[in-house]
């Protein structure tokens, strides 16, 4: 058990390293223009929504965009109302990562890693090094995903993990709790979903149980923004709270639709990991688009719940 656990933690570390490298590479490519885009294209809720989606897709980290948004609200560059659209958009942009990690690159992973490393170490130009870091990050993600799949079956033979899997398959509330806690601990919803995909591939988790973990991951990912808002002003705190409340609302609705939702996503793909990736996309797209027309009401409700007079 000890050896398997160490290997499992190594693969989690590799996945998080891959996320960091990819995020860093994409940030190098976009430079400080990303911050300028966020500031410039947030005049309406729709602009804020599209900016949040595109910026998150470019940076491959909803947590990074939320930290940036909380910071911009704290310094007065963005208003709380503008941040709501960014939050909704970032939830959609973050789903690209889960779609990426379902790709089967096979023997292409090692050449990708080598090409990325050569660009990082031998190309001094910003664009070359940015592409190199992105390639190294992607290669690490795919290596980690292979590791999750290979370790899933040996881990499931351990009594503790076996009981955890059985409990998750029996109780979707437990699955939501697991997804929330694991994501809060490792600070990556993509890594949590990737781990669930590994168990799904080996048919150790059912698709509805995987969706329950996915729903929990959407709540757990809010911890980063909450931490970033500590010590900030009222509107910055409200931005972090809104991220949490919106995700809780979406999870609360979909929790009662897990079985029909699983039936729907299973029609779009035959592989269980791809089904879970599609579930992540559909969940976030439906929740965000449904909430977008009501940004003014959401703002009013957040002020009301947190006992703050709306001065706008």
Secondary structure, 3 states (H helix, E strand, C coil): CHHHHHHHHHHHHHHHHHHHHHHHHHHHHHCCHHHHHHHHCCCCHHHHHHHHHHHHHHHCCHHHHHHHHHHHHHCCCCCHHHHHHHHHHHHHHCHHHHHHCCCCCCCHHHHHHHHHHHHHHHCCCHHHHHHHHHHHHHHHHHHHHHHHHHHHHHHHCCHHHHHHHHHHHHCHHHHHHHHHHHHHHHCCHHHHHHHHHHHHHCCCCCHHHHHHHHHHHHHHCCHHHHHHCCCCCHHHHHHHHHHHHHHHHHHHHHHCCHHHHHHHHCCCCCCHHHHHHHHHHHHHHHHHHHHHCCHHHHHHHHHHHCCCCCCC
